[in-house]
Amino acid sequence: MKLPKFVLIRKLQKWDNYLRFVEEMDLHVLPPLTVGSTDDLPETTSKKIFEQLPIYTQLSEKYDLPTVAGSGSDFEKTVRVMQWMTAHTFYSGASATWKADNSLEILDFAYDQDFSHAINCREKAIVLTDCLLALGLYAYLVCMLNGQGGGCHFTVHVFLREQKQWALFDPSFNCWFSKEGEPLNAWTLRDLFLTGGEPVLEGYTFNRTDKCREVYLLAFVKQNLTNLTTWQDNSMDRRGYKKNDWNSKKEFKAKLPEWIL
């Protein structure tokens, strides 16, 4: 008997149940990876997508982000911030608590709490993006959607100034992707999969375990690389809270910026 959706969501608020749910995903029904068209999507600009917001000062001071990030390259700082998030928050794709897309509110809810306060991939990606922007790095959310419009996952593009290239990071699973030692972005990762290759999965943890690597690569990442979008700006517009009204959320209907900074 199939459980009603609200019963299933309540059941998945326990870590053991959520882990089992992910482990038992049927990988044979995933849609094939293709390349979606972005021709009709609007462009974004660096002025809009990297806007410095008042919330960034509060975020940086409350969590001492300069100390968290430390010194070194953009890559090293990004990894440290992502590892800090992993150490202090849990991830769940079944997170059922409706929150504003506000990094301070998300961290107030999840920071140093147990799995019942886990946050989803959208929230993880928003927090990592805002923290990196607060530190003066260049980052934006990547909304990844499969070809059938069902599967969805959020990750983060970070511009690595030393390498002069974008790289994809996933704060939900504390990981990034590489080939021959070079970090991959969403486009190069998709191209690698489409040509039959497989990336090296770096730094992976699933709520501080090494479980579900294959499920992650196929169900969370590969199938969802068909359609790649972002939001047009990172302002606080439509980042508020309207109970159970998904249409009030900020939309991801812009092209990924490919320009080199």
MARMARKOL-315997 format. One record per residue (C-alpha): x, y, z; residue number from 1. Coordinates in pm, 1 decimal. Last residue first. Layout:
REM MARMARKOL-315997
TIMAR_c1_c2_c3_i
TIMAR_X_Y_Z_NUM
...
This chain:
REM MARMARKOL-315997
TIMAR_c1_c2_c3_i
TIMAR_3533.0_3763.2_-1478.9_261
TIMAR_3476.2_3507.4_-1753.4_260
TIMAR_3127.4_3502.5_-1902.1_259
TIMAR_2919.2_3185.5_-1889.1_258
TIMAR_2626.6_3327.9_-1694.3_257
TIMAR_2367.7_3050.8_-1648.4_256
TIMAR_2056.1_3150.0_-1837.3_255
TIMAR_1757.8_3281.4_-1643.8_254
TIMAR_1432.1_3121.5_-1527.9_253
TIMAR_1494.2_3023.4_-1167.7_252
TIMAR_1203.3_3188.1_-990.8_251
TIMAR_1192.0_3347.2_-646.2_250
TIMAR_921.9_3187.4_-433.8_249
TIMAR_565.7_3324.4_-423.3_248
TIMAR_451.9_3052.7_-663.7_247
TIMAR_535.2_2792.4_-398.8_246
TIMAR_256.0_2921.7_-175.6_245
TIMAR_236.1_2685.9_123.3_244
TIMAR_277.4_2972.9_369.6_243
TIMAR_414.9_3287.8_214.1_242
TIMAR_769.6_3359.3_324.5_241
TIMAR_1016.1_3601.1_170.6_240
TIMAR_1287.9_3555.2_-91.6_239
TIMAR_1062.6_3715.6_-350.2_238
TIMAR_1292.5_4022.2_-378.0_237
TIMAR_1589.2_3976.3_-144.0_236
TIMAR_1823.2_4042.5_-436.1_235
TIMAR_2024.9_3760.8_-592.1_234
TIMAR_1936.5_3848.6_-950.1_233
TIMAR_1803.9_3676.0_-1260.8_232
TIMAR_1768.6_3335.7_-1092.5_231
TIMAR_1954.1_3036.5_-1231.8_230
TIMAR_1898.8_2774.8_-1499.6_229
TIMAR_2036.3_2440.9_-1622.4_228
TIMAR_1809.7_2187.5_-1794.6_227
TIMAR_1948.2_1842.5_-1883.0_226
TIMAR_2184.8_1815.4_-1585.2_225
TIMAR_1916.3_1661.7_-1364.6_224
TIMAR_1960.0_1296.8_-1468.8_223
TIMAR_2334.0_1312.6_-1394.2_222
TIMAR_2321.4_1484.3_-1054.2_221
TIMAR_2065.8_1369.6_-797.7_220
TIMAR_1959.9_1035.3_-945.4_219
TIMAR_2279.7_913.4_-1116.0_218
TIMAR_2564.6_1058.8_-910.3_217
TIMAR_2373.7_1051.9_-579.9_216
TIMAR_2242.9_700.5_-625.2_215
TIMAR_2596.8_584.6_-702.2_214
TIMAR_2741.0_756.6_-392.4_213
TIMAR_2462.9_634.3_-160.8_212
TIMAR_2663.4_609.1_166.5_211
TIMAR_2989.7_781.2_262.9_210
TIMAR_2851.0_923.2_589.1_209
TIMAR_2865.6_1273.8_735.2_208
TIMAR_2516.6_1373.0_621.3_207
TIMAR_2592.0_1227.9_278.6_206
TIMAR_2962.6_1298.5_234.8_205
TIMAR_3157.1_1350.2_-88.4_204
TIMAR_3492.2_1532.8_-84.5_203
TIMAR_3562.3_1473.9_-454.6_202
TIMAR_3364.4_1268.7_-705.7_201
TIMAR_3593.7_1194.2_-998.1_200
TIMAR_3385.8_1241.7_-1308.4_199
TIMAR_3251.7_965.8_-1531.0_198
TIMAR_3280.4_945.6_-1907.9_197
TIMAR_3030.9_817.6_-2162.1_196
TIMAR_3038.4_1119.2_-2392.5_195
TIMAR_2715.0_1259.5_-2248.3_194
TIMAR_2848.5_1223.2_-1892.6_193
TIMAR_3158.9_1428.3_-1973.1_192
TIMAR_2955.7_1691.5_-2156.5_191
TIMAR_2728.5_1727.8_-1853.7_190
TIMAR_3026.1_1777.7_-1621.6_189
TIMAR_3179.3_2027.4_-1864.2_188
TIMAR_2857.3_2230.0_-1868.9_187
TIMAR_2786.7_2218.4_-1493.6_186
TIMAR_3144.1_2309.1_-1399.7_185
TIMAR_3434.5_2070.5_-1353.9_184
TIMAR_3736.7_2099.9_-1125.2_183
TIMAR_4070.7_1993.3_-1278.6_182
TIMAR_4262.8_1700.0_-1129.0_181
TIMAR_4239.3_1479.8_-1435.9_180
TIMAR_3863.3_1526.1_-1431.2_179
TIMAR_3692.4_1679.6_-1130.1_178
TIMAR_3363.0_1709.1_-946.1_177
TIMAR_3265.4_1883.4_-621.7_176
TIMAR_3130.6_1765.7_-289.8_175
TIMAR_2979.5_1842.1_49.8_174
TIMAR_2663.9_1645.3_-29.8_173
TIMAR_2405.2_1921.3_15.5_172
TIMAR_2679.6_2180.8_-42.1_171
TIMAR_2718.1_2075.0_-407.7_170
TIMAR_2996.6_2263.7_-584.4_169
TIMAR_3032.8_2329.6_-958.1_168
TIMAR_3339.1_2515.2_-1090.0_167
TIMAR_3358.7_2822.2_-1314.8_166
TIMAR_3689.5_2917.5_-1471.8_165
TIMAR_3971.8_3171.2_-1455.9_164
TIMAR_4198.8_2921.1_-1278.4_163
TIMAR_4307.8_3170.1_-1008.6_162
TIMAR_3974.5_3350.3_-1022.1_161
TIMAR_3771.8_3043.0_-939.2_160
TIMAR_3416.2_3145.6_-1025.0_159
TIMAR_3174.6_2946.5_-810.8_158
TIMAR_2866.6_2769.9_-947.5_157
TIMAR_2635.4_2631.8_-680.4_156
TIMAR_2399.7_2332.3_-665.4_155
TIMAR_2024.7_2279.1_-656.0_154
TIMAR_1851.4_1954.5_-756.2_153
TIMAR_1536.5_1874.9_-952.0_152
TIMAR_1370.0_1559.4_-1082.8_151
TIMAR_1024.0_1589.9_-1233.5_150
TIMAR_1048.0_1813.6_-1540.0_149
TIMAR_1080.1_1525.6_-1785.3_148
TIMAR_1420.9_1631.5_-1915.2_147
TIMAR_1571.6_1661.6_-1568.9_146
TIMAR_1616.0_1987.5_-1379.3_145
TIMAR_1925.6_2150.6_-1230.9_144
TIMAR_1888.4_2492.9_-1064.9_143
TIMAR_2234.7_2646.4_-1034.7_142
TIMAR_2276.3_2908.2_-763.6_141
TIMAR_2534.4_3185.5_-798.9_140
TIMAR_2889.0_3253.5_-683.8_139
TIMAR_3163.5_3515.4_-711.3_138
TIMAR_3381.4_3555.2_-402.6_137
TIMAR_3380.8_3870.8_-189.3_136
TIMAR_3330.4_3697.3_144.6_135
TIMAR_2962.2_3794.7_161.7_134
TIMAR_2925.8_3650.0_-189.1_133
TIMAR_3064.6_3320.4_-59.5_132
TIMAR_2826.3_3316.3_236.6_131
TIMAR_2529.0_3406.5_15.0_130
TIMAR_2603.6_3126.4_-230.4_129
TIMAR_2661.2_2866.3_42.3_128
TIMAR_2337.5_2962.0_219.9_127
TIMAR_2129.9_2964.8_-98.5_126
TIMAR_2269.6_2626.6_-206.0_125
TIMAR_2184.3_2465.1_127.9_124
TIMAR_1834.0_2614.0_113.9_123
TIMAR_1767.7_2486.6_-238.0_122
TIMAR_1917.5_2147.5_-148.6_121
TIMAR_1689.7_2094.6_152.6_120
TIMAR_1744.5_2169.6_520.6_119
TIMAR_1765.8_1928.8_813.9_118
TIMAR_1602.4_2040.9_1139.7_117
TIMAR_1469.7_1693.4_1231.6_116
TIMAR_1825.0_1578.5_1157.9_115
TIMAR_1959.8_1740.3_1475.6_114
TIMAR_2044.5_2108.2_1527.6_113
TIMAR_2385.7_2275.2_1519.8_112
TIMAR_2262.0_2538.3_1271.0_111
TIMAR_1930.0_2440.9_1111.5_110
TIMAR_1661.6_2698.0_1197.8_109
TIMAR_1880.8_3000.7_1265.6_108
TIMAR_2084.1_2892.5_960.1_107
TIMAR_1778.6_2911.8_733.8_106
TIMAR_1668.7_3242.9_888.1_105
TIMAR_2011.8_3399.8_834.0_104
TIMAR_2034.6_3259.3_481.1_103
TIMAR_1696.1_3395.8_373.4_102
TIMAR_1498.9_3196.6_118.4_101
TIMAR_1202.9_3201.8_360.3_100
TIMAR_1112.8_2875.9_526.2_99
TIMAR_850.2_2604.1_482.2_98
TIMAR_941.5_2303.2_696.4_97
TIMAR_898.7_1976.1_506.1_96
TIMAR_1258.6_1872.7_447.1_95
TIMAR_1227.3_1567.6_221.6_94
TIMAR_1543.0_1639.8_22.9_93
TIMAR_1724.7_1627.3_354.7_92
TIMAR_2060.4_1784.0_445.0_91
TIMAR_2206.0_1834.3_793.2_90
TIMAR_2377.1_2144.9_927.8_89
TIMAR_2687.1_2231.4_1137.0_88
TIMAR_2969.3_2012.6_1003.8_87
TIMAR_2834.3_2017.4_648.5_86
TIMAR_2813.7_2398.3_652.4_85
TIMAR_3173.4_2420.3_775.5_84
TIMAR_3278.2_2181.1_498.9_83
TIMAR_3113.7_2410.0_240.7_82
TIMAR_3289.5_2715.9_384.4_81
TIMAR_3624.1_2531.4_379.0_80
TIMAR_3572.4_2406.7_22.5_79
TIMAR_3486.5_2755.9_-101.0_78
TIMAR_3792.6_2909.1_67.6_77
TIMAR_4025.5_2651.4_-89.8_76
TIMAR_3878.3_2703.3_-437.5_75
TIMAR_3895.0_3081.6_-411.0_74
TIMAR_4262.5_3045.0_-323.0_73
TIMAR_4428.0_3086.9_14.4_72
TIMAR_4329.5_3228.4_349.2_71
TIMAR_4063.2_3126.1_598.0_70
TIMAR_3704.6_3063.0_493.4_69
TIMAR_3571.7_3000.9_845.9_68
TIMAR_3777.9_3288.6_986.1_67
TIMAR_3643.8_3528.7_723.6_66
TIMAR_3292.3_3386.7_785.6_65
TIMAR_3271.0_3486.5_1149.3_64
TIMAR_2923.6_3328.9_1180.3_63
TIMAR_2736.1_3633.0_1313.8_62
TIMAR_2970.6_3885.2_1150.0_61
TIMAR_2959.9_3743.2_798.4_60
TIMAR_2584.8_3684.8_800.1_59
TIMAR_2510.7_4030.8_938.8_58
TIMAR_2734.9_4196.8_678.3_57
TIMAR_2582.4_3980.2_404.1_56
TIMAR_2225.8_4073.9_500.1_55
TIMAR_2289.8_4428.2_374.1_54
TIMAR_2319.2_4288.1_18.9_53
TIMAR_2612.1_4297.0_-224.9_52
TIMAR_2480.5_4232.2_-574.7_51
TIMAR_2650.7_3935.3_-744.1_50
TIMAR_2358.4_3833.4_-967.6_49
TIMAR_2244.4_4183.3_-1056.2_48
TIMAR_2568.6_4368.4_-1128.3_47
TIMAR_2720.8_4052.5_-1278.5_46
TIMAR_2442.7_4045.5_-1536.8_45
TIMAR_2167.8_3794.8_-1617.3_44
TIMAR_2039.2_3682.3_-1953.8_43
TIMAR_1675.5_3598.8_-2024.4_42
TIMAR_1566.2_3249.2_-2133.5_41
TIMAR_1430.8_3179.4_-2482.3_40
TIMAR_1745.1_3013.2_-2619.1_39
TIMAR_1806.3_2801.0_-2306.9_38
TIMAR_1746.7_2465.9_-2477.3_37
TIMAR_1787.1_2143.9_-2281.1_36
TIMAR_2075.5_1905.3_-2344.1_35
TIMAR_1995.7_1537.7_-2286.4_34
TIMAR_2041.7_1290.0_-2000.0_33
TIMAR_1804.6_996.7_-2011.1_32
TIMAR_1507.9_977.6_-1772.3_31
TIMAR_1552.9_777.7_-1449.6_30
TIMAR_1339.2_462.9_-1425.4_29
TIMAR_1624.9_213.4_-1381.1_28
TIMAR_1774.3_397.6_-1082.6_27
TIMAR_1494.6_286.0_-851.4_26
TIMAR_1562.2_466.2_-523.0_25
TIMAR_1609.4_218.5_-235.6_24
TIMAR_1918.1_382.3_-82.7_23
TIMAR_1745.3_720.8_-85.4_22
TIMAR_1442.8_593.1_109.6_21
TIMAR_1667.4_395.1_346.1_20
TIMAR_1861.6_711.5_429.6_19
TIMAR_1536.6_901.7_485.7_18
TIMAR_1404.2_635.0_721.0_17
TIMAR_1725.7_618.6_922.4_16
TIMAR_1743.0_998.3_940.0_15
TIMAR_1391.7_1052.2_1076.3_14
TIMAR_1191.1_1330.5_909.0_13
TIMAR_1118.5_1079.2_633.8_12
TIMAR_817.7_939.1_819.0_11
TIMAR_654.4_1281.2_826.6_10
TIMAR_705.6_1317.0_452.1_9
TIMAR_559.7_969.9_390.7_8
TIMAR_248.7_1048.4_597.5_7
TIMAR_197.8_1376.2_409.7_6
TIMAR_231.6_1198.1_73.9_5
TIMAR_-18.9_922.8_151.9_4
TIMAR_158.0_586.4_187.2_3
TIMAR_138.0_339.5_-100.7_2
TIMAR_0.0_0.0_0.0_1
